[in-house]
Amino acid sequence: PEIPAIPGLRIDTFYATPETAEIGGDWFDVFVLSDRLIGLSIGDVTGHGLRAAAVMGFVRQALRIVARREHDPTVVIADVNEILCADERGIIVTAFFGLFDRERGTLTYTLAGHGAPFVATRGAGIAPLEGSGLLLGVDPAARFNRYERQLVPGDSLILYTDGIVEADRNYLEGMRDLETAIANELRDPAPNIAAGIHQRVFHDRLPRHDSALLTLT
């Protein structure tokens, strides 16, 4: 569905799929829970093809549904993990799920085997959020850690899937390339910041995998 327009927030998204690849399991999502709470998710279902895409749709929607009744990201992700383990054996998913409180400026979040989003702050540079957690689909009884980060006007939050940091099959180099691309893009932003970051990472190269980007500024 269409990304919601939220006063005071600029939200940009980008999704790329290699022309020769099967349909994949990457996703991003932004949804409004109340006047002050916004749900954010991004993730990747392992593998390709119809099953990966179907599970991606299920996980993305399940996060929305559970978040309507639970406003603790660790409970949301744990409930979805339990359902995934019961209904989709053998499927592994990485995910980030967070709740942004517009009144307090706090991002409360949890990670499930997914790359930590970056935060760019004025005068303090760019750094990944803290946190780690078990992949979804491994252990139905898994518990996840809760983290919180204060965001202020002028900060930027950049969420991504692994496809964007695996352009050359070197994860650490890919992370450095992404951080550089974020810094350059925020200094001279394109009409779509997420698309601009993707273009700076890949230049004229073709992506090897699906990749998704979600930015909030």
C-alpha positions as CSV (number, residue, x, y, z in Angstrom):
1,P,0.0,0.0,0.0
2,E,0.9,3.6,-0.3
3,I,3.4,5.0,2.3
4,P,1.4,7.3,4.6
5,A,2.0,11.1,4.7
6,I,3.0,12.0,8.2
7,P,3.3,15.7,9.2
8,G,6.9,16.6,10.2
9,L,8.4,13.5,8.7
10,R,9.9,12.9,5.2
11,I,9.7,9.2,4.3
12,D,11.5,7.9,1.2
13,T,11.6,4.3,-0.1
14,F,13.3,2.3,-2.8
15,Y,13.1,-1.3,-3.9
16,A,15.3,-2.9,-6.5
17,T,15.2,-6.4,-8.0
18,P,17.8,-7.7,-10.5
19,E,16.2,-8.3,-13.9
20,T,17.4,-11.9,-14.0
21,A,16.4,-12.8,-10.4
22,E,13.3,-14.6,-9.1
23,I,10.9,-12.7,-7.0
24,G,12.3,-12.3,-3.5
25,G,11.4,-11.8,0.1
26,D,12.6,-8.3,1.0
27,W,10.1,-5.8,2.4
28,F,9.7,-2.5,4.1
29,D,6.6,-1.0,5.8
30,V,5.4,2.2,7.6
31,F,2.0,2.4,9.2
32,V,0.2,4.7,11.6
33,L,-0.9,3.2,14.9
34,S,-2.2,6.4,16.6
35,D,-1.7,10.1,16.6
36,R,1.7,9.7,18.1
37,L,2.9,6.1,17.3
38,I,4.2,4.9,13.9
39,G,5.2,1.3,13.1
40,L,8.3,0.6,11.1
41,S,9.5,-2.7,9.7
42,I,12.0,-4.0,7.2
43,G,13.3,-7.5,6.6
44,D,14.3,-10.3,4.3
45,V,13.0,-13.9,3.9
46,T,15.8,-16.2,2.9
47,G,15.6,-17.7,-0.6
48,H,13.7,-16.6,-3.6
49,G,10.6,-17.6,-5.5
50,L,6.9,-17.7,-4.7
51,R,7.2,-19.2,-1.2
52,A,9.7,-16.5,-0.1
53,A,7.4,-13.8,-1.5
54,A,4.3,-15.3,0.2
55,V,6.1,-15.6,3.6
56,M,7.3,-12.0,3.2
57,G,3.7,-10.8,2.8
58,F,2.6,-12.9,5.7
59,V,5.4,-11.6,8.1
60,R,4.9,-8.0,7.0
61,Q,1.2,-8.2,7.6
62,A,1.5,-10.1,10.8
63,L,3.7,-7.4,12.3
64,R,1.0,-4.9,11.5
65,I,-1.7,-7.0,13.1
66,V,0.1,-7.8,16.3
67,A,1.3,-4.2,16.7
68,R,-2.4,-3.1,16.7
69,R,-2.8,-4.7,20.1
70,E,0.8,-4.8,21.5
71,H,2.9,-1.7,21.7
72,D,6.1,-3.4,22.8
73,P,8.3,-4.3,19.8
74,T,9.8,-7.3,21.6
75,V,6.3,-8.8,22.2
76,V,5.3,-8.1,18.6
77,I,8.4,-9.8,17.1
78,A,8.2,-12.7,19.5
79,D,4.5,-13.4,18.6
80,V,5.3,-13.2,14.9
81,N,8.3,-15.5,15.4
82,E,6.1,-18.1,17.3
83,I,3.6,-18.1,14.4
84,L,6.3,-18.4,11.8
85,C,7.9,-21.3,13.5
86,A,4.6,-23.1,13.7
87,D,3.3,-22.4,10.2
88,E,6.4,-22.1,8.0
89,R,9.0,-24.7,9.0
90,G,12.4,-24.3,7.4
91,I,11.9,-20.6,6.6
92,I,14.3,-18.1,8.1
93,V,13.6,-14.4,8.3
94,T,15.7,-11.4,9.3
95,A,13.7,-8.4,10.6
96,F,13.8,-5.0,12.3
97,F,10.6,-3.7,14.0
98,G,10.3,-0.4,15.7
99,L,7.8,2.1,17.1
100,F,8.5,5.8,16.7
101,D,6.8,8.1,19.2
102,R,6.3,11.4,17.5
103,E,5.6,13.3,20.7
104,R,8.6,12.0,22.7
105,G,10.9,11.6,19.7
106,T,11.8,8.0,20.8
107,L,12.4,5.0,18.7
108,T,11.8,1.8,20.5
109,Y,12.9,-1.2,18.5
110,T,14.1,-4.8,18.3
111,L,16.3,-6.7,15.9
112,A,16.0,-10.3,14.7
113,G,19.2,-11.1,12.9
114,H,18.9,-8.0,10.7
115,G,21.5,-5.3,10.0
116,A,21.1,-2.4,12.4
117,P,19.7,0.7,10.8
118,F,22.0,3.8,10.6
119,V,21.3,7.1,12.3
120,A,22.8,10.3,10.9
121,T,22.9,13.2,13.4
122,R,24.0,16.7,13.0
123,G,27.6,17.2,14.2
124,A,28.0,13.5,15.3
125,G,28.2,11.7,12.0
126,I,26.6,8.4,11.1
127,A,26.5,5.2,13.2
128,P,24.4,2.1,13.4
129,L,21.9,1.6,16.1
130,E,22.9,-0.7,18.9
131,G,21.4,-4.2,19.2
132,S,21.2,-7.8,18.0
133,G,18.8,-10.7,18.1
134,L,18.1,-14.2,16.9
135,L,16.7,-14.8,13.4
136,L,13.0,-15.4,13.1
137,G,11.9,-19.0,12.4
138,V,14.6,-20.7,14.4
139,D,13.2,-21.1,18.0
140,P,9.5,-20.6,18.8
141,A,10.4,-19.7,22.4
142,A,13.1,-17.1,21.5
143,R,13.0,-13.8,23.3
144,F,14.2,-10.5,21.9
145,N,15.9,-7.5,23.3
146,R,14.3,-4.1,23.5
147,Y,16.3,-1.0,22.6
148,E,15.5,2.7,22.6
149,R,17.0,5.7,20.8
150,Q,16.1,9.3,21.2
151,L,15.8,11.1,17.8
152,V,15.7,14.9,17.4
153,P,14.7,17.1,14.5
154,G,17.5,17.0,11.9
155,D,18.3,13.3,12.6
156,S,17.9,10.8,9.7
157,L,17.1,7.1,10.1
158,I,18.1,4.7,7.3
159,L,16.8,1.1,7.2
160,Y,18.0,-1.3,4.6
161,T,18.2,-5.0,3.6
162,D,21.3,-7.0,3.0
163,G,21.1,-6.8,-0.7
164,I,22.5,-3.3,-0.7
165,V,25.6,-4.2,1.3
166,E,26.4,-7.4,-0.6
167,A,27.0,-5.7,-4.0
168,D,30.5,-7.2,-4.1
169,R,29.9,-10.2,-1.7
170,N,32.0,-8.4,1.0
171,Y,29.8,-7.4,3.9
172,L,32.2,-5.2,5.7
173,E,33.2,-3.3,2.6
174,G,29.5,-3.0,1.7
175,M,28.7,-1.5,5.1
176,R,31.4,1.1,4.5
177,D,30.1,1.9,1.1
178,L,26.6,2.3,2.4
179,E,27.8,4.6,5.2
180,T,29.7,6.8,2.7
181,A,26.7,6.8,0.4
182,I,24.4,8.0,3.2
183,A,26.8,10.8,4.2
184,N,27.1,12.0,0.6
185,E,23.4,11.8,-0.1
186,L,22.4,13.7,3.0
187,R,24.8,16.5,2.0
188,D,23.2,16.7,-1.4
189,P,19.9,14.9,-1.3
190,A,18.0,13.7,-4.4
191,P,14.2,14.1,-4.7
192,N,14.1,10.5,-3.3
193,I,16.8,10.0,-0.6
194,A,16.4,6.2,-0.6
195,A,16.8,6.0,-4.3
196,G,19.8,8.4,-4.2
197,I,21.6,6.2,-1.6
198,H,21.0,3.1,-3.8
199,Q,22.4,4.9,-6.8
200,R,25.5,6.0,-4.9
201,V,26.1,2.5,-3.7
202,F,25.8,0.7,-7.0
203,H,26.7,3.5,-9.5
204,D,26.6,1.6,-12.9
205,R,26.7,-1.9,-11.4
206,L,23.8,-4.3,-11.4
207,P,22.5,-5.5,-8.0
208,R,23.0,-9.2,-7.3
209,H,20.1,-9.4,-4.9
210,D,16.8,-7.7,-4.0
211,S,17.5,-4.6,-1.9
212,A,15.1,-2.3,0.0
213,L,15.7,1.0,1.6
214,L,13.5,3.1,3.9
215,T,14.6,6.5,5.1
216,L,13.0,8.9,7.6
217,T,14.3,12.5,7.9
